[in-house]
Amino acid sequence: MRQKKHKLLFCLLTCTFFISSAQEPIVKPSGKNEAGILLIGVRQNYGLAFSSDFYVAFFNGIDYKRHFGLNAIRLGMEYRNARDEGFGDFVGTSHYQENKFSIGYEHSFLKKSIRPFLGVDLIYLHSKFQEEFNGGFWDAYFKQDLTENGFGFAPLLGINFLLFRAFSLSFEADFEILNINRKGTGIKNEIDDPAARHMYPIQNNEHINLLNPLRSMALNYIF
Protein backbone atom coordinates (compact mmCIF):
# COMPACT_ATOMS: atom_id res chain seq x y z
CA MET A 1 0.00 0.00 0.00
CA ARG A 2 2.81 2.46 0.85
CA GLN A 3 4.57 1.75 -2.45
CA LYS A 4 1.37 2.44 -4.36
CA LYS A 5 0.95 5.76 -2.51
CA HIS A 6 4.53 6.81 -3.29
CA LYS A 7 4.16 5.92 -6.97
CA LEU A 8 0.92 7.87 -7.19
CA LEU A 9 2.44 11.01 -5.66
CA PHE A 10 5.51 10.72 -7.95
CA CYS A 11 3.30 10.52 -11.05
CA LEU A 12 1.22 13.52 -9.98
CA LEU A 13 4.30 15.67 -9.34
CA THR A 14 5.92 14.62 -12.64
CA CYS A 15 2.81 15.40 -14.67
CA THR A 16 2.45 18.76 -12.91
CA PHE A 17 5.99 19.77 -13.89
CA PHE A 18 5.72 18.84 -17.58
CA ILE A 19 2.26 20.33 -18.06
CA SER A 20 3.19 23.62 -16.38
CA SER A 21 6.25 24.06 -18.63
CA ALA A 22 4.35 23.42 -21.87
CA GLN A 23 1.60 26.06 -21.75
CA GLU A 24 1.40 29.55 -23.18
CA PRO A 25 0.21 32.56 -21.15
CA ILE A 26 -3.43 33.54 -21.62
CA VAL A 27 -5.57 36.50 -20.68
CA LYS A 28 -5.96 36.57 -16.94
CA PRO A 29 -9.57 36.31 -15.66
CA SER A 30 -10.73 39.64 -14.29
CA GLY A 31 -12.19 38.21 -11.06
CA LYS A 32 -10.25 37.53 -7.88
CA ASN A 33 -12.90 35.28 -6.35
CA GLU A 34 -13.45 31.63 -7.25
CA ALA A 35 -16.36 29.48 -6.07
CA GLY A 36 -16.55 25.80 -6.91
CA ILE A 37 -18.76 22.77 -6.47
CA LEU A 38 -17.13 19.37 -5.94
CA LEU A 39 -18.46 17.15 -8.72
CA ILE A 40 -16.71 13.87 -7.92
CA GLY A 41 -13.98 12.54 -5.65
CA VAL A 42 -12.14 9.29 -4.97
CA ARG A 43 -11.37 9.22 -1.25
CA GLN A 44 -9.73 6.79 1.14
CA ASN A 45 -12.45 5.25 3.26
CA TYR A 46 -12.89 6.17 6.91
CA GLY A 47 -15.80 5.56 9.25
CA LEU A 48 -17.29 2.29 7.95
CA ALA A 49 -15.77 -1.04 8.98
CA PHE A 50 -16.91 -3.27 6.12
CA SER A 51 -16.44 -0.93 3.13
CA SER A 52 -13.64 -1.05 0.56
CA ASP A 53 -10.42 0.94 0.96
CA PHE A 54 -11.69 3.77 -1.26
CA TYR A 55 -15.09 5.24 -2.07
CA VAL A 56 -16.46 7.57 -4.75
CA ALA A 57 -18.31 10.74 -3.71
CA PHE A 58 -20.59 12.86 -5.92
CA PHE A 59 -21.56 16.52 -5.32
CA ASN A 60 -20.31 16.38 -1.75
CA GLY A 61 -18.97 19.87 -1.07
CA ILE A 62 -18.13 23.43 -2.04
CA ASP A 63 -14.92 25.48 -2.18
CA TYR A 64 -14.14 29.19 -2.18
CA LYS A 65 -10.83 30.88 -3.03
CA ARG A 66 -9.72 34.50 -2.81
CA HIS A 67 -6.79 35.11 -5.15
CA PHE A 68 -3.93 37.53 -4.54
CA GLY A 69 -1.77 37.19 -7.64
CA LEU A 70 -0.29 33.69 -7.59
CA ASN A 71 -1.44 33.11 -3.99
CA ALA A 72 -4.89 32.35 -2.63
CA ILE A 73 -6.77 31.80 0.62
CA ARG A 74 -8.98 28.69 0.54
CA LEU A 75 -12.20 27.79 2.34
CA GLY A 76 -14.01 24.48 1.99
CA MET A 77 -16.91 22.41 3.29
CA GLU A 78 -17.61 18.72 2.62
CA TYR A 79 -20.43 16.40 3.63
CA ARG A 80 -20.69 12.60 3.68
CA ASN A 81 -23.69 10.41 4.48
CA ALA A 82 -22.84 6.71 4.08
CA ARG A 83 -24.40 3.40 5.04
CA ASP A 84 -22.88 -0.06 5.16
CA GLU A 85 -24.09 -3.62 5.67
CA GLY A 86 -22.44 -6.69 7.15
CA PHE A 87 -21.29 -9.63 5.12
CA GLY A 88 -20.92 -13.39 5.61
CA ASP A 89 -22.00 -14.48 9.07
CA PHE A 90 -22.33 -10.89 10.32
CA VAL A 91 -25.74 -9.26 9.89
CA GLY A 92 -26.42 -5.60 10.56
CA THR A 93 -25.95 -2.04 9.39
CA SER A 94 -23.78 1.00 10.10
CA HIS A 95 -24.40 4.68 9.40
CA TYR A 96 -21.72 7.38 9.15
CA GLN A 97 -22.38 11.13 8.80
CA GLU A 98 -19.49 13.55 8.42
CA ASN A 99 -19.04 17.31 8.13
CA LYS A 100 -15.56 18.58 7.26
CA PHE A 101 -14.47 22.23 7.22
CA SER A 102 -11.15 23.58 5.98
CA ILE A 103 -9.19 26.80 5.63
CA GLY A 104 -5.87 26.96 3.85
CA TYR A 105 -3.32 28.50 1.55
CA GLU A 106 -2.65 27.83 -2.15
CA HIS A 107 0.19 28.87 -4.44
CA SER A 108 -0.05 28.69 -8.24
CA PHE A 109 3.10 28.29 -10.30
CA LEU A 110 2.10 30.16 -13.47
CA LYS A 111 -0.72 32.22 -14.98
CA LYS A 112 -1.52 29.88 -17.84
CA SER A 113 -4.50 28.04 -19.29
CA ILE A 114 -3.38 24.97 -17.32
CA ARG A 115 -2.39 26.14 -13.85
CA PRO A 116 -0.70 23.70 -11.41
CA PHE A 117 -0.75 24.56 -7.72
CA LEU A 118 0.36 23.40 -4.29
CA GLY A 119 -1.13 24.20 -0.90
CA VAL A 120 -2.10 23.12 2.57
CA ASP A 121 -5.41 23.03 4.44
CA LEU A 122 -6.21 23.09 8.14
CA ILE A 123 -9.10 20.70 8.80
CA TYR A 124 -11.86 20.33 11.38
CA LEU A 125 -13.98 17.17 11.23
CA HIS A 126 -17.23 16.43 13.07
CA SER A 127 -19.01 13.13 12.56
CA LYS A 128 -21.55 10.72 14.01
CA PHE A 129 -21.31 6.96 13.72
CA GLN A 130 -23.85 4.25 14.57
CA GLU A 131 -23.55 0.52 13.99
CA GLU A 132 -25.26 -2.68 15.14
CA PHE A 133 -24.13 -6.19 14.13
CA ASN A 134 -24.51 -9.75 15.31
CA GLY A 135 -23.33 -13.16 14.10
CA GLY A 136 -20.07 -14.99 13.66
CA PHE A 137 -18.84 -18.23 15.23
CA TRP A 138 -19.58 -17.04 18.78
CA ASP A 139 -22.92 -15.37 17.86
CA ALA A 140 -21.38 -12.04 18.87
CA TYR A 141 -23.45 -8.89 19.25
CA PHE A 142 -22.12 -5.34 19.33
CA LYS A 143 -23.58 -1.89 18.97
CA GLN A 144 -21.92 1.53 19.00
CA ASP A 145 -23.16 5.12 19.03
CA LEU A 146 -20.26 7.55 18.66
CA THR A 147 -19.48 11.22 18.13
CA GLU A 148 -16.11 12.21 16.68
CA ASN A 149 -14.22 15.49 16.51
CA GLY A 150 -10.93 15.78 14.67
CA PHE A 151 -8.29 18.37 13.84
CA GLY A 152 -5.44 18.15 11.38
CA PHE A 153 -3.93 19.36 8.16
CA ALA A 154 -3.61 18.23 4.55
CA PRO A 155 -0.80 19.00 2.07
CA LEU A 156 -2.32 19.12 -1.42
CA LEU A 157 -1.51 19.47 -5.08
CA GLY A 158 -3.73 20.10 -8.04
CA ILE A 159 -4.17 21.43 -11.51
CA ASN A 160 -6.69 23.95 -12.88
CA PHE A 161 -7.91 24.06 -16.48
CA LEU A 162 -9.38 27.38 -17.64
CA LEU A 163 -12.39 26.48 -19.81
CA PHE A 164 -13.72 29.96 -20.51
CA ARG A 165 -12.98 33.38 -19.11
CA ALA A 166 -15.18 32.79 -16.06
CA PHE A 167 -15.20 28.98 -15.68
CA SER A 168 -12.52 26.44 -14.86
CA LEU A 169 -12.23 22.73 -14.06
CA SER A 170 -9.82 21.66 -11.32
CA PHE A 171 -8.45 18.33 -10.11
CA GLU A 172 -6.95 18.01 -6.65
CA ALA A 173 -5.27 15.33 -4.50
CA ASP A 174 -4.35 15.59 -0.82
CA PHE A 175 -2.97 13.67 2.15
CA GLU A 176 -4.94 14.22 5.37
CA ILE A 177 -3.22 13.89 8.75
CA LEU A 178 -5.85 13.93 11.49
CA ASN A 179 -6.16 13.36 15.22
CA ILE A 180 -9.63 12.06 16.10
CA ASN A 181 -11.28 12.24 19.54
CA ARG A 182 -14.05 9.67 19.86
CA LYS A 183 -16.79 9.56 22.54
CA GLY A 184 -19.91 7.46 22.94
CA THR A 185 -21.32 4.18 24.23
CA GLY A 186 -21.14 0.56 23.16
CA ILE A 187 -23.12 -2.60 23.88
CA LYS A 188 -21.80 -6.15 23.52
CA ASN A 189 -22.60 -9.63 24.75
CA GLU A 190 -20.51 -12.15 26.66
CA ILE A 191 -18.90 -15.05 24.77
CA ASP A 192 -19.91 -17.59 27.44
CA ASP A 193 -23.44 -16.14 27.68
CA PRO A 194 -24.61 -14.63 24.34
CA ALA A 195 -27.93 -13.53 25.83
CA ALA A 196 -26.22 -11.32 28.43
CA ARG A 197 -25.42 -7.81 27.16
CA HIS A 198 -23.81 -4.88 28.90
CA MET A 199 -23.18 -1.24 28.06
CA TYR A 200 -19.77 0.41 28.36
CA PRO A 201 -18.41 3.92 27.71
CA ILE A 202 -16.12 4.66 24.76
CA GLN A 203 -13.58 7.48 24.82
CA ASN A 204 -10.32 7.37 22.91
CA ASN A 205 -8.04 9.21 20.50
CA GLU A 206 -6.85 7.96 17.13
CA HIS A 207 -4.28 9.28 14.67
CA ILE A 208 -5.19 8.59 11.03
CA ASN A 209 -3.61 9.30 7.65
CA LEU A 210 -5.83 9.41 4.56
CA LEU A 211 -4.50 9.57 1.00
CA ASN A 212 -7.13 10.94 -1.35
CA PRO A 213 -5.92 10.41 -4.94
CA LEU A 214 -8.77 12.60 -6.19
CA ARG A 215 -9.98 14.78 -3.37
CA SER A 216 -12.14 16.56 -5.90
CA MET A 217 -12.91 17.32 -9.49
CA ALA A 218 -14.56 20.72 -9.20
CA LEU A 219 -16.32 23.11 -11.55
CA ASN A 220 -15.39 26.68 -10.61
CA TYR A 221 -16.88 30.09 -11.35
CA ILE A 222 -14.52 33.08 -11.37
CA PHE A 223 -15.94 36.49 -10.50
C-alpha positions as CSV (number, residue, x, y, z in Angstrom):
1,M,0.0,0.0,0.0
2,R,2.8,2.5,0.8
3,Q,4.6,1.7,-2.5
4,K,1.4,2.4,-4.4
5,K,0.9,5.8,-2.5
6,H,4.5,6.8,-3.3
7,K,4.2,5.9,-7.0
8,L,0.9,7.9,-7.2
9,L,2.4,11.0,-5.7
10,F,5.5,10.7,-7.9
11,C,3.3,10.5,-11.0
12,L,1.2,13.5,-10.0
13,L,4.3,15.7,-9.3
14,T,5.9,14.6,-12.6
15,C,2.8,15.4,-14.7
16,T,2.4,18.8,-12.9
17,F,6.0,19.8,-13.9
18,F,5.7,18.8,-17.6
19,I,2.3,20.3,-18.1
20,S,3.2,23.6,-16.4
21,S,6.3,24.1,-18.6
22,A,4.3,23.4,-21.9
23,Q,1.6,26.1,-21.8
24,E,1.4,29.5,-23.2
25,P,0.2,32.6,-21.1
26,I,-3.4,33.5,-21.6
27,V,-5.6,36.5,-20.7
28,K,-6.0,36.6,-16.9
29,P,-9.6,36.3,-15.7
30,S,-10.7,39.6,-14.3
31,G,-12.2,38.2,-11.1
32,K,-10.2,37.5,-7.9
33,N,-12.9,35.3,-6.4
34,E,-13.5,31.6,-7.2
35,A,-16.4,29.5,-6.1
36,G,-16.5,25.8,-6.9
37,I,-18.8,22.8,-6.5
38,L,-17.1,19.4,-5.9
39,L,-18.5,17.2,-8.7
40,I,-16.7,13.9,-7.9
41,G,-14.0,12.5,-5.6
42,V,-12.1,9.3,-5.0
43,R,-11.4,9.2,-1.2
44,Q,-9.7,6.8,1.1
45,N,-12.5,5.2,3.3
46,Y,-12.9,6.2,6.9
47,G,-15.8,5.6,9.3
48,L,-17.3,2.3,8.0
49,A,-15.8,-1.0,9.0
50,F,-16.9,-3.3,6.1
51,S,-16.4,-0.9,3.1
52,S,-13.6,-1.1,0.6
53,D,-10.4,0.9,1.0
54,F,-11.7,3.8,-1.3
55,Y,-15.1,5.2,-2.1
56,V,-16.5,7.6,-4.7
57,A,-18.3,10.7,-3.7
58,F,-20.6,12.9,-5.9
59,F,-21.6,16.5,-5.3
60,N,-20.3,16.4,-1.7
61,G,-19.0,19.9,-1.1
62,I,-18.1,23.4,-2.0
63,D,-14.9,25.5,-2.2
64,Y,-14.1,29.2,-2.2
65,K,-10.8,30.9,-3.0
66,R,-9.7,34.5,-2.8
67,H,-6.8,35.1,-5.2
68,F,-3.9,37.5,-4.5
69,G,-1.8,37.2,-7.6
70,L,-0.3,33.7,-7.6
71,N,-1.4,33.1,-4.0
72,A,-4.9,32.3,-2.6
73,I,-6.8,31.8,0.6
74,R,-9.0,28.7,0.5
75,L,-12.2,27.8,2.3
76,G,-14.0,24.5,2.0
77,M,-16.9,22.4,3.3
78,E,-17.6,18.7,2.6
79,Y,-20.4,16.4,3.6
80,R,-20.7,12.6,3.7
81,N,-23.7,10.4,4.5
82,A,-22.8,6.7,4.1
83,R,-24.4,3.4,5.0
84,D,-22.9,-0.1,5.2
85,E,-24.1,-3.6,5.7
86,G,-22.4,-6.7,7.1
87,F,-21.3,-9.6,5.1
88,G,-20.9,-13.4,5.6
89,D,-22.0,-14.5,9.1
90,F,-22.3,-10.9,10.3
91,V,-25.7,-9.3,9.9
92,G,-26.4,-5.6,10.6
93,T,-26.0,-2.0,9.4
94,S,-23.8,1.0,10.1
95,H,-24.4,4.7,9.4
96,Y,-21.7,7.4,9.1
97,Q,-22.4,11.1,8.8
98,E,-19.5,13.6,8.4
99,N,-19.0,17.3,8.1
100,K,-15.6,18.6,7.3
101,F,-14.5,22.2,7.2
102,S,-11.2,23.6,6.0
103,I,-9.2,26.8,5.6
104,G,-5.9,27.0,3.9
105,Y,-3.3,28.5,1.5
106,E,-2.7,27.8,-2.1
107,H,0.2,28.9,-4.4
108,S,-0.1,28.7,-8.2
109,F,3.1,28.3,-10.3
110,L,2.1,30.2,-13.5
111,K,-0.7,32.2,-15.0
112,K,-1.5,29.9,-17.8
113,S,-4.5,28.0,-19.3
114,I,-3.4,25.0,-17.3
115,R,-2.4,26.1,-13.9
116,P,-0.7,23.7,-11.4
117,F,-0.8,24.6,-7.7
118,L,0.4,23.4,-4.3
119,G,-1.1,24.2,-0.9
120,V,-2.1,23.1,2.6
121,D,-5.4,23.0,4.4
122,L,-6.2,23.1,8.1
123,I,-9.1,20.7,8.8
124,Y,-11.9,20.3,11.4
125,L,-14.0,17.2,11.2
126,H,-17.2,16.4,13.1
127,S,-19.0,13.1,12.6
128,K,-21.6,10.7,14.0
129,F,-21.3,7.0,13.7
130,Q,-23.8,4.3,14.6
131,E,-23.5,0.5,14.0
132,E,-25.3,-2.7,15.1
133,F,-24.1,-6.2,14.1
134,N,-24.5,-9.7,15.3
135,G,-23.3,-13.2,14.1
136,G,-20.1,-15.0,13.7
137,F,-18.8,-18.2,15.2
138,W,-19.6,-17.0,18.8
139,D,-22.9,-15.4,17.9
140,A,-21.4,-12.0,18.9
141,Y,-23.4,-8.9,19.3
142,F,-22.1,-5.3,19.3
143,K,-23.6,-1.9,19.0
144,Q,-21.9,1.5,19.0
145,D,-23.2,5.1,19.0
146,L,-20.3,7.6,18.7
147,T,-19.5,11.2,18.1
148,E,-16.1,12.2,16.7
149,N,-14.2,15.5,16.5
150,G,-10.9,15.8,14.7
151,F,-8.3,18.4,13.8
152,G,-5.4,18.1,11.4
153,F,-3.9,19.4,8.2
154,A,-3.6,18.2,4.5
155,P,-0.8,19.0,2.1
156,L,-2.3,19.1,-1.4
157,L,-1.5,19.5,-5.1
158,G,-3.7,20.1,-8.0
159,I,-4.2,21.4,-11.5
160,N,-6.7,24.0,-12.9
161,F,-7.9,24.1,-16.5
162,L,-9.4,27.4,-17.6
163,L,-12.4,26.5,-19.8
164,F,-13.7,30.0,-20.5
165,R,-13.0,33.4,-19.1
166,A,-15.2,32.8,-16.1
167,F,-15.2,29.0,-15.7
168,S,-12.5,26.4,-14.9
169,L,-12.2,22.7,-14.1
170,S,-9.8,21.7,-11.3
171,F,-8.4,18.3,-10.1
172,E,-7.0,18.0,-6.6
173,A,-5.3,15.3,-4.5
174,D,-4.4,15.6,-0.8
175,F,-3.0,13.7,2.1
176,E,-4.9,14.2,5.4
177,I,-3.2,13.9,8.7
178,L,-5.9,13.9,11.5
179,N,-6.2,13.4,15.2
180,I,-9.6,12.1,16.1
181,N,-11.3,12.2,19.5
182,R,-14.1,9.7,19.9
183,K,-16.8,9.6,22.5
184,G,-19.9,7.5,22.9
185,T,-21.3,4.2,24.2
186,G,-21.1,0.6,23.2
187,I,-23.1,-2.6,23.9
188,K,-21.8,-6.1,23.5
189,N,-22.6,-9.6,24.8
190,E,-20.5,-12.1,26.7
191,I,-18.9,-15.1,24.8
192,D,-19.9,-17.6,27.4
193,D,-23.4,-16.1,27.7
194,P,-24.6,-14.6,24.3
195,A,-27.9,-13.5,25.8
196,A,-26.2,-11.3,28.4
197,R,-25.4,-7.8,27.2
198,H,-23.8,-4.9,28.9
199,M,-23.2,-1.2,28.1
200,Y,-19.8,0.4,28.4
201,P,-18.4,3.9,27.7
202,I,-16.1,4.7,24.8
203,Q,-13.6,7.5,24.8
204,N,-10.3,7.4,22.9
205,N,-8.0,9.2,20.5
206,E,-6.9,8.0,17.1
207,H,-4.3,9.3,14.7
208,I,-5.2,8.6,11.0
209,N,-3.6,9.3,7.7
210,L,-5.8,9.4,4.6
211,L,-4.5,9.6,1.0
212,N,-7.1,10.9,-1.4
213,P,-5.9,10.4,-4.9
214,L,-8.8,12.6,-6.2
215,R,-10.0,14.8,-3.4
216,S,-12.1,16.6,-5.9
217,M,-12.9,17.3,-9.5
218,A,-14.6,20.7,-9.2
219,L,-16.3,23.1,-11.6
220,N,-15.4,26.7,-10.6
221,Y,-16.9,30.1,-11.4
222,I,-14.5,33.1,-11.4
223,F,-15.9,36.5,-10.5
